[in-house]
């Protein structure tokens, strides 16, 4: 089992950074069902980062803009 880090950024369609957006990390099981692992908020530049405990698994990242809910 090897570890990894996933870094990314979230932008609006006008290319402006999406700050304080909720980003959720899920691990996908064999049935492609998501198992919640963690969440974070993007910083003012729209960046986020997750520690991945097992890089041999498949993960899903979901993004929610909590300013427009």
C-alpha positions as CSV (number, residue, x, y, z in Angstrom):
1,X,0.0,0.0,0.0
2,X,1.5,3.3,-1.1
3,X,0.5,6.8,-0.2
4,X,-0.1,9.8,-2.4
5,X,-1.3,13.4,-2.4
6,X,-4.0,14.8,-4.7
7,X,-3.8,18.5,-5.3
8,X,-6.1,20.5,-7.5
9,X,-7.9,23.7,-8.0
10,X,-11.5,24.7,-8.7
11,X,-12.4,27.5,-11.0
12,X,-15.7,29.0,-12.2
13,X,-16.6,29.0,-15.9
14,X,-15.2,32.6,-16.1
15,X,-11.8,31.2,-14.9
16,X,-12.0,33.0,-11.5
17,X,-10.9,30.9,-8.5
18,X,-13.7,29.3,-6.4
19,X,-12.8,30.1,-2.8
20,X,-14.3,28.4,0.2
21,X,-15.9,25.7,-1.9
22,X,-16.6,22.3,-0.3
23,X,-14.5,19.4,-1.9
24,X,-15.4,15.9,-0.8
25,X,-13.1,12.8,-1.2
26,X,-14.8,9.4,-1.6
27,X,-13.3,6.0,-2.2
28,X,-15.2,3.9,-4.8
29,X,-15.9,0.3,-3.9
30,X,-16.4,-2.6,-6.4
31,X,-20.0,-1.5,-7.1
32,X,-18.8,2.1,-7.8
33,X,-20.5,3.3,-4.6
34,X,-18.8,6.2,-2.9
35,X,-17.5,5.7,0.6
36,X,-17.0,9.1,2.3
37,X,-13.4,9.7,3.5
38,X,-12.8,13.4,4.0
39,X,-13.7,16.9,3.0
40,X,-11.9,20.2,2.7
41,X,-12.5,23.8,1.7
42,X,-10.6,25.5,-1.1
43,X,-8.4,28.4,-0.3
44,X,-8.7,31.9,-1.7
45,X,-6.9,30.7,-4.9
46,X,-9.4,27.8,-5.3
47,X,-6.7,25.2,-4.3
48,X,-7.3,22.0,-2.4
49,X,-5.3,19.0,-1.2
50,X,-6.0,15.5,0.0
51,X,-3.8,12.7,1.5
52,X,-4.6,9.4,-0.3
53,X,-4.0,6.5,2.0
54,X,-3.9,3.8,-0.8
55,X,-3.0,4.8,-4.3
56,X,-4.1,1.4,-5.7
57,X,-7.8,2.3,-5.1
58,X,-10.2,4.5,-7.2
59,X,-11.4,7.7,-5.7
60,X,-14.0,10.3,-6.6
61,X,-13.8,14.0,-5.9
62,X,-17.1,16.0,-5.6
63,X,-17.3,19.8,-5.5
64,X,-20.1,21.8,-3.9
65,X,-20.3,25.6,-4.2
66,X,-21.8,26.5,-0.8
67,X,-22.3,30.1,-1.9
68,X,-24.9,29.2,-4.4
69,X,-26.9,26.5,-2.5
